[in-house]
Amino acid sequence: MSYDVDPELAPALAFLPATDFSDVAAARRMIEELVAPSLAAVDLSGLTVEDRLIDSPDSPEGSVRVRLYVPDRIDRPAPAVLQIHGGGFAVGSIDTEHGGAAAVARQVGAVVVAVAYRLAPEHPFPAGLEDCYTGLRWLHEQADSLGVDRERIAVAGSSAGGGLAAGLALLARDRGGPALCFQYLGIPELDDRLVTPSMRAFTDTPLWNRPAAELSWRYYLGADPGEVSPYAAPARATDLAGLPPAYISTMEFDPLRDEGIRYALALLAAGVSVELHQYPRTFHGSSLVEGAAVSRRQAAETVDVLRRALRVA
């Protein structure tokens, strides 16, 4: 199919890697190789960046790695963002979103904690989500030593990271904390049922499409998942009351588009404050085309949304 993509995004289509999720090891190598040249160029000025291992009884290794980004000049106690990377639950790392996490820390003026959660299919649900919960608990418990305001902790993620962020908000609510003040769900992957019109229609869209989504959920849930938990697929949740306010973004030519919009409407119906932004003539991951005006708008809105949610002056 051909898609009426924004003319500033269209030239990038020729250079985007083909989406092949059938070989997970190859997909991981590809994304790591793509980001490797840019890692050294990430602007870390004004930031202290440190990797830490935090104790985790849920992990076979006994620990979860997190990367901490702390602005050198920041009012204390500071707001914080728990950052969850994307990658279809099976690829990606805290390195692949290193630049984005650093930019959030600097531009929002917040402490950022990025979680290196376990990946499927080797570690299906709930492994990755439990690692994210471990990161949230650690952030909350270490708030005083980190100079963080416990009342201003948000979770943020895009794509599968957005789905994990939504699942984490549900899990934290149902376990009685730690409290989140906000959930930022960028182009979130929320629904394993794959029945929305956009999921049925977009079988060959750039960077993400229905065949990739099918494999993603198979890896994450396992071959025989039985009854799927709403913590894995938040679109299945029947009780959304009491969740933190949310921002949700969707892209026009993205199979995940409709599940993001439906989740926003369901949150609203449950009394949760939601800001929804549907970007026209875009595709999943099109924000990687940094020179396009629509991508610049998205980046600026991300900063503005988080600053307002975290009450940064």
N, C-alpha and C positions, 0 to 999 in steps of 0.2 A: 504494500500500500504506500501511497505518498501522503505526506502530511503537510499542512500549511504552517510550517515552522517559521518563527520570526526570522526575517531576512538576516539579522545580525547573528543568529545562531546557526543558520543553514550551512555556511561554509565549514563549520566544525564537524559536520556529520561525516565528511570524507575521512577524517583523521581519528574518529572515535574507534576504540577497539570493539571487535565483535563480541557480543554477549554469548559466552559459552560456559554454562554452569555445570555441564555434565562431568567435567574433570576438575574437581575441587582443587587439587594440588596445583594444576596448571593455572587456574583462575587466581589462586593466591599469589603465585609467582608473578603473574601478569600485573596485578594491581600493585604489588610491592615494587616491581621494576618501574612502573609508571611514576610512582611518587618518589622513588629514590633520588633522582636528580634534584628535586625541589626541596628535599629535607634540609640540606646545608644552607639553602637560601631563605629559610623561614626566619622572619624578623623576630628575634627574642629580646630586642632592646627594651629595657625597662621592666624585664620580667626575671624572676628566679624560677627555674624549671628543675624539677627533681623527680626521679623515679623512686617509688617506695614499694616494698612488699608488706602487705597487711595480712594479719592472721585471718584464716577462713577455715572453719571446721567443715564446710561443704565441699571444699576443693581437695582433690586427691593429693595435690602438692602441699596442702596445708596453708596456702597463701594465695593472694590475688595481687597482681601488680597494678599500681595506679601511677599516673603521671600528674604531678602537681604543678600548676602555673600560678604564681603569685606576683601581682604587680608590685614593683618596688615602692611606688607611691600610691597609697590607698588608705582611705579612712577606715579606722577600726571601731567596732567590729564591722567586717565587710560582708557583702553578699557573696554567695557561692553558687556555682553551677556544676552539677554532676553531668559530665559529657559522655554520651554513649555513641560509639562509632557505628556506621552502617556497614553493609556488605552482605545482605541476604542471609544473615545469621551464620554464614559459613566462611566468609572472607573478610579482609580488612583487619585493621589493628589501630592502636593508638598512634602509630606512626602515620597511617594514611590520612588521619585528620589532625595531625600535629599543627599544621599551619592554621587551620580553623580554630582549634582550641586556643592557640596563642593569641589570635586576633580577638576572640571573645574576651579573654582575660584583659587584654590591653584596652580595647575599645569600649567594653561594657564597664570595666572597672570592678572586676569580680575575681575571686579565687576560683579557678577551674580545676576540677578533679576528673581526669579521663580514666576510664576503667578498661583494663585489658581482660575482658571476659572470655571464657572458654567458648570455642566455636563448634558448631555442628559441622558434619555429622558425627564426628568423634564424640562430641559432648552435646547430645540433644537436650531439648527442654526437660527440666528447668535449670540446667547448669548455668547457662549464660545469665539468665535472669537472677539467679541466686548470687552470682558474682557481683552483679550490679547492686543488689540489695546489700551485700557485704560492704561495697564501696560507700553506699549511702549511710549505713550505720557508722562506719568509720569516720566519715566526714562529720556526722552529727556528734559523735563521741569526742572527736578531737577538735571541735569547734573552738574551744577556748585557746588551745595551743596554736591553732592556725589563724586565730584572730577573726573567726567567722561568726556572723550573726545567725543563730539557729532558726530565727524567724524568717530568714531570707535565703532559703536554700531552694533552688529550682533544679529540675531535671530537663535535659535537652538531648535530642537525638534526631537523626534524619534517616529515612528509609527504614531498614530493619532496626536501626538505632531509635527511630521514632516509635516503632512498635514496642521495643523493649522499654522505652521511656513511659509509654502509656501503660504497659503491663506493670512496671514498677510503681507507678502512681496507684494502681489498683491494689497491688500487694501491700504497699506501705499503709494504705488506708485500712485494709482488712487486718493487718497485724498490729494496728494501733500505733504506727509510726515507724521510723522518724517522719516528722511532718514535712511536707513539701508545700511551698507557697505558689508554685507555678509549674506547668508542664509545656515545654516547647516541642511540638511534634511536626517536624519537617517531612513532607512527602512520606507519611508513615505507612509501614507495612503492617496491617491490622487484622486481615481476614483470610483464614486458610481455605474458606469455602469456594473462593474464586468464581463467584456468581454475578458480580456487578456488571453492568453494561460495558464499562471501560475495560474490565478484565477480560470479558469475552471478545471485545473488539480489537484490542491492541496486542496482536500476536507477533509483530515484527518491529516494534518501536525501538528507538535507539537506547542503548545502555540497560534498559529493563523492559521485559515483555512477559507475556503469559507463560511461555515455556520456562523461562528463568524462575518465575514465581512458583510454578508447580514444583520444580526441583528444590527451591529454597525451603518451602514448607515440608517437603518430604524429608529433607535433611534435618530440619529443626524438630519435627514432631516424631520422626522415626517411621518405619514401614507400616506399623500397625498401632496408631496412636490411641485408638478407642475414643472415649469421650474427650474432646479437646477442651482444655482449661481456658477460661477467659484471660488468665494471666499470660498465656501463650498467644492467644488471638483475641485482643481486647474487643474486637467487633462483636464477639459472642457474649459479652457481659450484658446482663439484664438489669443490673443495679449500678448506675453511674453517679448516684447521689453522693455528695460529700467529697468529691474529687476536687483537686486544686484547679483554679482557672487555667485555661489552655489557649495556646495559639496553634493553629493547624494551617499548613500550606499544602497546596496541591498544584500539579502541572497538567495542562490541558491534554497532552498526548502521552499520558502515563497510565498504565493499567491500574495503578493504585489510586487514581484520582477519585473515583466514586466512593471507595471505602473511607477515604479521608473525609470527604464531604458528609457522608452518612454518619460517621462518628461524631463530627462536629454538631450535627443536628441532634443526635441522640444525647450528647452532653448538654446541649441547650434545653432539651426537653426534660432533663433531670435536674435543671436548676443550676447548672455549672456555667459560669461566664466563659464565653468562647469568642476568639477573634479568628475568622477564617479568611484566607486569601488564596483565591484561585488565579494563578498566573496564566494569561492567555498565550497561545502559540509556543508553548514550552514543552519540554520532555523531561523525563526523569533524569536528574543529574545535570540538567542544562546550566545550572548555576556555575558549573566548572568552566564555562565559557565566560571568563571574567570581563572581557571587553564589551560584552553586549549590555545595552542599557537596562534590559529587564533583569539581568543578573546583578547589575549594580544596585538596582532598586531592591532586589531581594536581600542582598548583603546589608544594605543600609537599614532595611526594615527589621532584620534579625537583631541588629544592635539596638535599635530603638525599642523594639518589643521587650527585649530582656532588661534594658535599663528601666523602662516603665514598670515592669513586673517586679523588679528587685528594688524599686524605689531609690534609684541612683540619681542624685541631683545633677 
